[in-house]
Amino acid sequence: MTRRLALLLPAALAMLAGLDGALLLLGLPAPVSTSRLADSHGMLLVLGFVGTVIALERAVALRRPAGFLAPACLGLGAILVLSPAPGRIGGSLLLAGTLALIGVYIPLWRRQREDAVLIQVLGAVLAAGGALLWLGGVGMPQVLPWLTAFVVLTIAGERLELARVALIGSGAGRWMTGLSVVVLVAVVASLLWPPLGFGLLGAALLAMVAWLWVHDVARRTVSGTGLPRFIAACLLAGYAWLAVAGGIWLLVASPGEGAAYDAVIHAVFLGFTISMIMAHAPVILPAVLRVRLPYHPVMIAPAVLLHVSLLVRLGLGDARGSELARQVGGVGNIVALLAFAVITVVLIARSRSAAPSAVARPALEAVS
């Protein structure tokens, strides 16, 4: 546990730094006020935080020491991005971490040649492409589709992997793989022919949401109780926000600034990604850290706050041009994420005496 926790700590630091940068971008007082935090806000949260967590979970699944190179590089890269060191050093390590993540997926693919793994491989390839573009000085509006696709394809592959026992036949998996290839094509096209690429990406994301809505077991388990219901509600809410992002990209050609750009970013990386993290935390953390994370109804509060504050931010702030609503919603987003992190730590601390093997199986059954 100690080694894995050490690899997870840089992700936590990247999250805190990214949230600090979010306050700066909202024009609000922040604990640390440097332009570097605001400029690297997106990469810290997506590759430094989410990327490290994903890479660590995949390294644990690989069960080989070399697999931990990916989360180590991503975490160290995030720390160096925060440090006074030249930005290219941190960016180079982020790129190395994404390449190492591709290396983790290769033996996983050889071990289990399934659509779910292939989809996640495509996501890792797009993460490497985004890191390379950012290292080369390309702006975040152009890098955004690459990072979006990395997160979406990784989560879609994991949902397919967890829910495959509930799927009828192999056709559903092939459809998701086909949509993932369309996403790959759309992301590349968004860099070369923005109006066409962003429109295609929006359509592909909407089709992917439709697939998830039809095939994910969350539609059935949301009527249950306890952990299964919490996970399902977080998943379905996340899919709704991904549909919002897809719809904006479909209707607005290459939004690179303004309300549409802000709405897309936060619909994807807050509404979708953070909701997915909240849903999967009771499953992933016990397996990764070998600790217990028992479900408690208090987990519902930050999840609700996340989505309500995001509605305020996008519905009143971005859609109606209210700066106050954007700031209030943004602060609510930050509080929700921090509250969920604190609740998670407290629940783990209260359950340290329990055997880790007693937790991962019931949690897994709740989502598959």
WOHUTA-V849928 format. One line per field, one symbol per residue. phi: phi as a letter, one per 40 degrees, with the letter a starting at -180 (. if undefined). psi: psi as a letter, one per 30 degrees, with the letter a starting at -180 (. if undefined). burial: + if it has 16 or more other C-alpha atoms within 10 Angstrom, else -. A space follows every 10 residues. Layout:
# WOHUTA-V849928
phi = ???
psi = ???
burial = ???
This chain:
# WOHUTA-V849928
phi = .ccccccccc cccccccccc ccccccgbcb dbbbcccccb dccccccccc cccccccccc ccgbdccccc cccccccccc cccccddccc cccccccccc cdcccccccc cacbdccccc cdcccccccc ccccccgccc dccddccdcd cccccccccc ccbcccccgc cccccccccc ccddcccccc ccbddccccc cccccccccc ccccbccdcc ccccbgddcc cccccccccc cccccccccc cbcfcbagcc ccccdccccb cccccccccc dccccdcccf bcbccbdccc dccccdcccc cccccbcccb gccccccccc ccdccccccc cccccccccc bcccccccbc ccccccbb
psi = eeeeeeffee eeeeeeeeee eeeeffglkl ekjkfeeeeg eeeeeeeede eeeeeeeeee eehkefffee eeeeeeeeee eflflkffee eeeeeeeeee eeeefefeee ejileeeeee eeeeeeeeee eeeeeggkle effeeeeeee eeeeeeeeee eegfffkjlf eeeeeeeeee eeeeeeeeef eeieeeeeee eeeeeeeeee eeeefkfefe ffgblbeeee eeeeeeeeee eeeeeeeeee fjjijflaee eeeeefeefd eeeeeeeeef efeeeeeefh lkikkkfffe eeeeeeeeee eeeeeedeeg gjeeeeeeee eeeeeeeeee eeeeeeeeef gfflkeffee eeeefff.
burial = ---+--++-+ ++++++++++ ++++++---- ------++++ ++++++++++ ++++++++++ -+----++++ ++++++++++ ++----++-+ ++++++++++ +++++--++- ---+++++++ ++++++++++ +++++----+ -+++++++++ ++++++++++ ++++------ -++--+++++ ++++-+++++ +--+++++++ +++++++++- +++-+++++- ++----++++ ++++++++++ ++++++++++ -++++----+ ++++++++++ ++++++++++ ++++++++++ +++++---++ -+++++++++ ++++++++-- ----++++++ ++++++++++ +--+--++-- -----+--++ --++-+++
